């Protein structure tokens, strides 16, 4: 057991989907939080409750261009680095974006942590680093195949940098490999895309791929619970942990849940390919044995996560304006 006591932390990507939910959780524990976001994809309204708290401060800045990032990290016990470009599908259209916004920015955040002598580093990686995995469910020590997306490759490079900084400068690191995360404040991914399509055209839905792609999803509240559990439990210098759920659904299943929640019966037009785009791995199912060995269990199953997300989207039409 790790007797970790956090009094002050930095959260990058603080106005994002996962970041803002994490900020709320940290503030509720009485921890002082410095949130950093350039608001390019994050939404300031996700921090409406946080900005009213005395123990929160938001710094609106760009991690990629900031020349003196360490000043914002002074006195912090930990950095939660969630800021990233998370658009897997359009990576080939912007070949330098993942390198710049993920790998180079992570190096800058690591350097700021080193200079400010922050000794705890928590990073949001991705199950995409496993590519089209040969071992399913995929454990943390599975061999890496050829990378199938620029996004996954950039995150894998980040993991290498973090491990090297941890060993070189005495930083304890947690690398969380997420499946897709769902729930309140979700603004990116196929549930969002399908919902938006059906808002615009309730009578039909166009699906990339044949719909038999197998996906695993995790509710954001379960994700944050798992992060808290791990950072108080793990004692290794570098802790690599899958965050997901023991199971998966087909895209066709999620469409049924989405249309059911929306009370629609659209014509559904599927593609013929086994994947929707380059990097769309046709099967994602991570082993969660490691995080479950720490006493964590998800409260939401996959169907509940999808349905809860649709209900959130239906209550927040401004997300589509």
N, C-alpha and C positions, 0 to 999 in steps of 0.2 A: 504494500500500500504506500502511495506517495503522499506525504503530508504537505500537499501544495496549498499555500495560502496566497490568494490573489487580492491585492488592495487596489492596484491601478493597472489597466491594460489598454492596449491599442487594438482597434478593430479596423482593418482596411476593408473597403467595400461595405461600409457600415449602413448605407442606404439601400443596399440590395436586398434580394429576397431572403437569403439565408442570413446575411449580415445583420439586417435590422431585427430579425427574430432573435438572433444571438445577443445583440445589444440589449434588447428588452430583458432577456434572461439574466444577463450579467448585472444590469442595473437593479433588478429585483433582489439580487444577492448583496446589494450595498457596495458593489465594486465601482470604483471610479473608471469611467470609460472615455477614452479619446477616440472618436470616430473619424475616419478619413474616407472621403469619397469625392470623385470629380463630377458626380451626378450625370454622367453620360448615359448610363442605363439604370442606375439607382434612382429611387423616387423619394424626394424630400418628405412627402406625406407619410411614408413608412416610419419616419422618425418623429411624428407629431407628438407621441407620448414621451419619447426619450428627451426631446429638447425642453420639456417642462421640468425635468429632473435636475437637481442641483449637482449630481455626480456625473453629468454628461456634457461633453463639449464636442461640437462638430467642426472639423477642419475641411473646408471645401478646397481640394487641391488635386493636381494630377501627379500621381506617383511616378510616371514616366519622365516628366519634365522637371519635377521639383529638384532643386540643387542642394537643399539642406534639410533632408528628411529627418535626420537624427534628432533634430531639436524637438520634434513632436513625440519622440520616444523616451525622452529623459525621465527617469524615475519610474518607468513602467516595469512591472514584474513579468509581463508576457505580451506577445504580439499574436493576434489571431489574423492571419493573412488570408482573406477571402476574395480580395479584389482580383478580377481576371476578365479576359474575354472568354465567354462561355459558348460562343456560337460555333458549334462543330460543323454544321452543315455548309456554311459559306466560307470555311477556311481557305479552300483553293482559290476563291475569288480575291482574297487579300492575303497573299502568302507570308507577308511579314508581320501581320497583326498578332498572331499567337506568340511569335518570338518576342515581339516588343512588349505586349501587354501582360504576358504570362512569365516568360523566362527572364527577360531583362528586368522587368519590374520586381520579380521575386529576388533577383540579385541585389537590387537597390534596397529593398526592404531588409534583407539579411545584413547588408552593410550598415544600414541605419541601426539595426538591433545590436550589431557588434560594437559600433562606436558608442552607442548609448548604454552598453553593458546590460542589455536585456537578455536574460538567460533561459527564457522559455519561448518556444516558437511553435505555433500551431498552424497547420497548412491544409487548405482544402484542395486535395488532388482529385482524381477521378478513376473510376473503374475502366475508363477507356484506355488506360495504359496497358491493359491486358490484351488489347486488340481483339482478334477473333480467337479466344482462348481455347486451348486444346483440353484443358482440365476444367470440368464443370461439376458442381459449384467451384468457383475459382478461388483458391486460398491466396494469402498474401505472398507466399513463397513460390507461386507458380512461375514457370519459366516464361519470359517475355517473348512473344512472337514478333513478327514484323509489325511495326506501327501502322495503323490504318487511317489515322487522321493527324493533321498538323496540330490540332488541339491536344490530343493524347501525347504526341511526341514532345510538345512544349512542356506539358505537366511532368512528364518523366524526366526531362532535363532539370526542371525545378527540384524534383525529389533528389536528384544527384547533388545539386548545389546545397540543398538543405542538409543532407547527410554529411557532406564534406565540411560545411561550416560548423555543424554540431561537433564533429570530431576535432576540428582544428581550434575551435574557440570555446569549448566547454559549454555549448548551448544544448539544452535538452529539447528535442523536437518530437512533434507528433505529426504524422502524415496520414491524413484520412482520405481513403479512396472511396468516393461516393458513387452510388448508383444515382439515377435521376431523383431529385428531391421534389416533393409536391406539398401543397398546403397553402395556408394563408400567405398572401403577398407574392404568390407564384406568377411570373410574367413571361416565362420563356420555356418553350418545349412543345411537344406535340399535343398535350391536352389543351394548352392555351391556343395553339394553332387551329385545332379542330373546333374548339368553342367559338373562336372568332369567325371561322368559315361558316358555321351554322347560324351565327348571328346575322351574317350578311346574306346567306342563302339557306334558309331552313329546310329547303326541299332536297338538297343534295350535299354530298360530302366527297371531295376528291382526296384520295389517300396515296401517298408515295409508297411504293412497294406493295406486296401482296397481302399485307396485314397479318402474316404469320410470324413477323418478327417478334421475338420473345424478350420482354422487357421486365426489369425489376424496378420497383419504385419504393421510396421511403418517405414517410411524412416528416415535414420539417421539425415538428416538435420532438419526434423520436430521434431525429438526427442530432438535435442540440442536446437532448438527454444523453445520448451516446458519447458526445464530445466531453461533456462534463464528467461522465463516469470514467472515461478513459484517462483524462488528464489527472484525476485524483487516484487512479489505480496503477497506471504504468510507471515503471521505474527505469526502463532502459534509456540509454542515451538517445537512440533514434527508435521511435515506435511507429511502425507502419500497420495501419488498421483499416480493414474493409468496413464500410458502413452501408448496410443494405438490409434486406429482409430475406428470409429463407424461402424463396419462391420466385415466381415470375408469372406474368400474364402475356397473352398475345395482344398485339395492337387491336385485333378484332374484339377482344374482350373489353378493352378500355373504351372502344367506340360504343359498344352496347351500354356501358355504364354512363357514358357522357350523354348519349341521346336519351337514355331513360330519365336522367336527372333533368334534362331540358324538355322532356315530354314531346320529343320529336320522333318521326319515323321517316328519315330521309332516304333517298336513293344513294347508295354507297358505291362509288367507283374505285375499285382497287387497281393498282398497277400489277405488273407481271413479275417484277424482280423480287429477289429475296431480301433486298435492302432498299431503303428509300433514297440514299445518297452515299457518296463516298464517306466512309467512316461510320456509317450507320450499321453497327455490328448486329447481325441477325439474332444473336443470343447473348444476353447479359444476365448472369446469375452468380453473384459473389458468395463465397463462403463467409458466414458471419460467426463461425465458431469462436474466433478469437475474442470479439467484443462480447459475445454472450457468456464467455468464461469469466468475464468481469462482473457478471450479475445483471447485465442489461437485457431487456426484452422489449420489442416494439409494442406499442399500444394500439397501433392502427395496422390493419392488413392492407394489401394493395388496393382492393376494391374500395375500402373505406377512404384511403388516401385520395384516389381519383375522384370519388363522389364529393368529398369535403372540398377539394380544389374547385370543382365545378360550382358548388354552392358559394364559395368565396368569389369566384369570377362573376356569378350572377348578381351578387350584392355590391359589386364594384364596377359599374359600367364605365366609369371614368378611365379605367385602364385601357380602354379601346378607343378613346377619343383622340 
